[in-house]
Amino acid sequence: MSVEKEIKILEVEKSIYSKIFKIGGKLVKRGVITTIFLDFDDNKIREKGDILRLRIFKKEVELTYKKRKKSKKLKVAEEINVKVDNYKETLKILRNIGLKKILKIKKIRKLYKVSKNFEIAVDKIEGIPLYIELEGDEKKIFKFIKKLGLENKKVVDWDTFELLEYYGKL
């Protein structure tokens, strides 16, 4: 289990790619991510602000539970990740214990490593402007917002559901 600290910056321009390279970002992964979010019929996972997702990125399949923590500036969550080798069978198991698919999304992601514990993901979901996620230590996150020249952009601590809701996609 790890603690994830991240923030999203909305509606960035395509020039963000060159800015990330200028600050030392190295492209480590790129491709389409398919994510299925799951919950029980009574939505008790989402009601707590938590998330259960099954994600495919390239050939990697990962089951993740995120338990949201209170924070004033960042999205902070205890994150439990398990790599699984069979997407369809894992989904069957989850359905058999009473979980249902509540949302399926596809996004195009370019993931950059800036330092050992700091990443920038540039994401595109159909119908939503390009946005980035900065993940790492709180001080570094705000330092890199300035380095990237994004202080005047909309900075949010939203999860995927809140993002989709904001753009009228839920």
C-alpha positions as CSV (number, residue, x, y, z in Angstrom):
1,M,0.0,0.0,0.0
2,S,1.2,3.5,-0.8
3,V,-0.1,7.0,-0.4
4,E,-0.8,8.8,-3.7
5,K,-0.7,12.6,-3.8
6,E,-1.8,14.2,-7.0
7,I,-3.5,17.1,-8.7
8,K,-5.0,17.7,-12.1
9,I,-4.5,20.8,-14.2
10,L,-7.2,21.2,-16.8
11,E,-7.2,22.5,-20.3
12,V,-3.5,22.5,-21.0
13,E,-2.2,23.3,-24.5
14,K,-0.2,20.8,-26.6
15,S,2.9,22.9,-25.9
16,I,2.9,21.1,-22.5
17,Y,4.9,18.2,-24.1
18,S,7.9,20.5,-24.9
19,K,7.6,22.1,-21.4
20,I,7.8,18.7,-19.8
21,F,10.9,17.8,-21.8
22,K,12.5,21.2,-20.8
23,I,12.1,20.4,-17.1
24,G,13.7,16.9,-17.6
25,G,10.7,14.7,-18.1
26,K,11.4,11.4,-19.8
27,L,8.6,9.6,-21.6
28,V,8.3,6.2,-19.9
29,K,4.9,4.9,-21.1
30,R,2.3,5.8,-23.8
31,G,-0.9,4.3,-25.0
32,V,-4.6,3.7,-24.4
33,I,-5.8,2.9,-20.9
34,T,-9.1,1.2,-20.5
35,T,-10.5,1.5,-17.0
36,I,-13.6,-0.1,-15.5
37,F,-14.8,1.4,-12.2
38,L,-16.8,-1.0,-10.0
39,D,-19.1,-0.7,-7.0
40,F,-21.9,-2.5,-5.2
41,D,-25.6,-1.9,-5.9
42,D,-25.8,0.5,-3.0
43,N,-22.7,2.4,-4.2
44,K,-21.0,2.1,-0.8
45,I,-17.5,2.5,-2.3
46,R,-18.3,5.8,-4.1
47,E,-20.3,7.1,-1.2
48,K,-17.1,7.0,0.9
49,G,-15.2,8.8,-1.8
50,D,-13.3,5.7,-2.6
51,I,-12.6,4.0,-6.0
52,L,-12.3,0.4,-7.1
53,R,-11.0,0.1,-10.7
54,L,-9.7,-2.6,-13.1
55,R,-7.4,-1.1,-15.6
56,I,-5.6,-2.3,-18.8
57,F,-2.6,-0.3,-20.0
58,K,-0.8,-2.1,-22.9
59,K,-0.6,-5.7,-21.6
60,E,-0.6,-4.8,-17.9
61,V,-3.7,-5.4,-16.0
62,E,-4.1,-3.9,-12.5
63,L,-6.8,-3.9,-9.8
64,T,-6.7,-0.8,-7.6
65,Y,-8.5,0.3,-4.5
66,K,-8.1,4.0,-3.6
67,K,-9.2,5.1,-0.1
68,R,-9.6,8.9,-0.2
69,K,-8.0,10.9,2.6
70,K,-8.8,14.5,3.6
71,S,-6.5,17.1,2.2
72,K,-7.0,20.8,1.4
73,K,-4.9,21.2,-1.7
74,L,-4.3,17.7,-3.2
75,K,-6.1,14.5,-4.0
76,V,-4.6,12.1,-1.4
77,A,-5.5,8.5,-1.3
78,E,-4.2,5.2,0.2
79,E,-3.7,3.1,-2.9
80,I,-3.6,-0.7,-3.0
81,N,-2.5,-2.1,-6.4
82,V,-2.5,-5.7,-7.5
83,K,-1.2,-6.8,-10.8
84,V,-3.4,-9.5,-12.3
85,D,-2.8,-11.6,-15.4
86,N,-6.3,-12.1,-16.7
87,Y,-8.6,-9.1,-17.1
88,K,-11.8,-11.1,-18.1
89,E,-11.4,-13.7,-15.3
90,T,-10.7,-11.0,-12.7
91,L,-13.8,-9.1,-13.8
92,K,-15.9,-12.3,-13.5
93,I,-14.7,-12.8,-9.9
94,L,-15.5,-9.2,-9.0
95,R,-19.0,-9.6,-10.5
96,N,-19.6,-12.8,-8.7
97,I,-19.0,-11.2,-5.3
98,G,-21.6,-8.6,-6.1
99,L,-19.7,-5.8,-7.8
100,K,-21.1,-4.1,-10.9
101,K,-19.5,-2.0,-13.6
102,I,-20.5,1.7,-13.0
103,L,-18.3,3.3,-15.6
104,K,-15.9,2.4,-18.4
105,I,-13.6,4.9,-19.9
106,K,-10.7,5.0,-22.4
107,K,-8.0,7.6,-22.3
108,I,-4.8,8.2,-24.2
109,R,-2.0,8.7,-21.7
110,K,1.6,9.8,-22.0
111,L,3.5,9.2,-18.8
112,Y,6.6,11.2,-18.0
113,K,9.1,10.5,-15.1
114,V,10.6,13.7,-13.9
115,S,12.5,12.3,-10.9
116,K,12.4,9.2,-8.8
117,N,9.2,10.0,-7.0
118,F,7.6,12.5,-9.4
119,E,5.5,11.8,-12.5
120,I,3.4,13.8,-15.0
121,A,0.7,12.1,-16.9
122,V,-0.8,13.9,-20.0
123,D,-4.3,12.5,-20.5
124,K,-6.9,12.8,-23.2
125,I,-10.4,11.5,-22.8
126,E,-12.8,11.9,-25.8
127,G,-14.9,15.1,-25.3
128,I,-12.6,16.5,-22.6
129,P,-9.8,19.0,-23.2
130,L,-6.2,17.8,-22.7
131,Y,-5.3,17.7,-19.0
132,I,-2.3,16.7,-16.8
133,E,-1.9,14.9,-13.5
134,L,1.1,15.7,-11.4
135,E,1.9,13.0,-8.8
136,G,4.5,13.2,-6.1
137,D,5.4,15.2,-3.0
138,E,3.2,18.2,-2.3
139,K,6.1,20.7,-2.5
140,K,7.3,19.3,-5.8
141,I,3.8,19.4,-7.3
142,F,3.4,23.1,-6.7
143,K,7.0,23.8,-7.7
144,F,6.4,22.1,-11.1
145,I,3.2,23.9,-11.6
146,K,5.3,27.1,-11.6
147,K,8.1,25.5,-13.7
148,L,5.6,24.5,-16.3
149,G,4.0,28.0,-16.3
150,L,0.6,26.7,-15.3
151,E,-0.2,28.9,-12.3
152,N,-3.1,30.5,-14.1
153,K,-4.7,27.2,-15.1
154,K,-7.6,25.5,-13.3
155,V,-5.9,23.2,-10.7
156,V,-8.2,20.6,-9.1
157,D,-8.0,17.7,-6.7
158,W,-10.8,15.7,-8.5
159,D,-11.1,12.1,-9.2
160,T,-12.2,10.8,-12.6
161,F,-15.9,11.0,-11.7
162,E,-15.6,14.6,-10.7
163,L,-13.7,15.4,-13.9
164,L,-16.3,13.7,-16.1
165,E,-19.1,15.4,-14.2
166,Y,-17.5,18.9,-14.7
167,Y,-17.4,18.4,-18.5
168,G,-21.0,16.9,-18.6
169,K,-19.8,13.4,-19.5
170,L,-21.5,11.5,-16.6
